């Protein structure tokens, strides 16, 4: 891997320009609580050289506009904490929380104090150029782009973020969010933003960065900063739960409803007595007799020592259309919702390709696409709603069925319609607000929100996140003739089976058809793939992976 490790120039903690005025404690939502041990939400944007007046310190300008933006996000400068006792005394302020929010493992934010850690802001410099980090011809010259050579994670702050499950005893408390601006040798810059997943999923993080960019533009123009209206009301989500979640016991009929959802229930605590993984059980429960709350995690399916490769695959708009048409050909006439989206089709294509690479052709056992589904639409919460609002859906089929191919006009093709239909039908079940409300009720009574895992990795799983329509390329700081990012990417761990589907970067010239309304696939689709190296090698040789342009 090429090393362009940045040199750190400055590191500081930033706070809002305006003090909050009072100390505040707010419970985070039931969905926020389950993400305590998730990887940080993180993305990197690559921007061209700012072309404004001479002697312009754009890093300092970004610093100033960030502070102004934090006026609308004061909670992200605070402390994230968790309830760490079962029946013990509550810590100061925890008695203000609703009864369901005082249960073990529930999380809350404490901010507006003199001990707030603030947001880490780092300025750095690298010898890399934009062309080295993202070749301008990449979409056509490298549709399969090896990330071993250039990995944008080098530009992510190494700052360890706060985790309420692991209370820090450091003199300087860890922040919830860290941001790094790295000046590149060509005059461009890399912007990396990472935040504790408990406070923000990708949708919330990108919404914040777009807010920051709009404030930066207004300061450059010398006009009034825009009114920012992020919605930090986690109680609104909990209020959508079915039944009375503050009651001492759950409603069994509601729990039975929740069990009909297509979710995995893997129990982190369901381990043999002599397992070293028993230390994952919180000390408060380690010596107690615990009934299994879900299936044992299938660790034998995941070779943690096997090398893993990381590629970005680009599908052009025409290739996406070809995949969609292929997946739509045999839509079931009696399906409740037979209209497939481009996302259904692309996901079906990727999932089928990965299972072929994993040699699942004759395997009758189940394989799983563990798909992250954002719940904002189901609960009628808009893009401005802050938090981590997602569930992980289990799309399940037999390995042999996902890898089926057929001959068409003398050519082998993947049989995508049944796969895409299974994805669509599974998602349709999850979109039922009543069932999701039942799921929230069940979460309120888990022994610990972090105990149950809805996904896994390894040979029978892919864990897929989608950033389609999140606005990754709508970030405009107003810093030059090409103010939007040349390239942007989510930062994931390099683990076997992780997949991220997102918009591809717009070209410098229009590549959109006529007057057609814009769609998230106008510039094609980029797919971030992490696979065991021996499977990746087979995937790259698969003639069905990249459809012919039509």
Buried (B, 14 or more C-beta within 10 A) or exposed (E): EEEBEBEBEEBEBBBBEEEBEEEBBBBBBBBBBBBBBBBBBBBBBBBBBBEEEEEEEBBEBBBBBBBBBBBBBBBBBBBBBBBBEBEEEEEEEBEBBBEBBBBBBBBBBBBBBEEBBBBBBBBBBBEBBBBBBBBBEBBEEBBBBBBEEBBBBBBBBEBBBBBBBEEBEEEEBBBBBBBBBBBBEBBBBBBBBBBBBBBBBBBBBBBBBBBBBBBBBBBBEEEEBEEBEBBBBBEBBBBBBBBBBEEEEBBEEBBEBBEEBBBBBBBBBBBEEEEEEEEBBBEBBEEEEBEEBBBBBEEEBBEEEBEBBBBBBBBBBEBBBBBBBBBBEBBEEEEEEBEBBBBBBBBBBBBBBBBBBBBBEEBEEBBBBBBBBBBBEBBEBEBBBBBBBBBBBBBBBBBBBBBBEEEEEEEEEBBBBBBBBBBBBBBEEBBBBEBBBBBBBBBBBBBBBBBBBBBBBBBBBBBBBBBBBBBBBBBBBBBBEBBBBBBBBBBBEBBBBBBBBBBBBBEEEEBBEEEEEEBBBBBBBBBBBBBBEBBBEBBBEBEBBBBEEE
